[in-house]
Amino acid sequence: MLTFANIFEAHADAMPTATAIAYGDREITWAQYDDQAARVAAAYGSQDMGLGSKVGMFMYNCPEYLVTQYAAFKSRVTPVNVNYRYLDDELHYLLENADCEAVVFHSSLGDRIKRVKDRLPKLKLLVEVLDGPSAEVPGAVSWDSLLAAARHLQHPGARLHAMKGQVAPSDLALPEVTTTAVESHRLVVPGYAARHLVVVHGAGLAPATPKGFVP
């Protein structure tokens, strides 16, 4: 079964020096994109995360968002988008309802994570992506230190190829969070979807809206 991870890995193998992600002045090649995703996937594995596990992505649009998602695809972890507008009660409800075992968050949103993290019994991993001063969330690791530490967990070139036969159509890949009229949330699984994120060249994904802009 063809997966997003297989497609992205094929791009990394075929054109490693080509630009995969363009975000402002930052450019990340396909080789770098794949390497970083493999390192984050190794971190998931170190926490016994795999099929059935969820990672919350509480960030504005950025390359780290894409890497977090790609890492989930590699390791059969389900990526869950978390709206940056959510305040404490909404944030806690969504992360608990989704059974998130990891959350990757922007430091500017870290104050909310700090207030809800102790009420998330399944939480194993908190990763802070700096977009300003650190929020100093207890127990959180920085994005850069996570990537560096993963050198010792798994070879950076790790691939999903060995798991091809294990990937099933029933795997929860891209859930969406909907809000009802009474302001509760639920996870739904679209039949087929490719969420628009930053800009991925050559992978058929549409560009996202700029940081802070919501149509």
Disulfide bonds with the S-S distance in Angstrom:
none
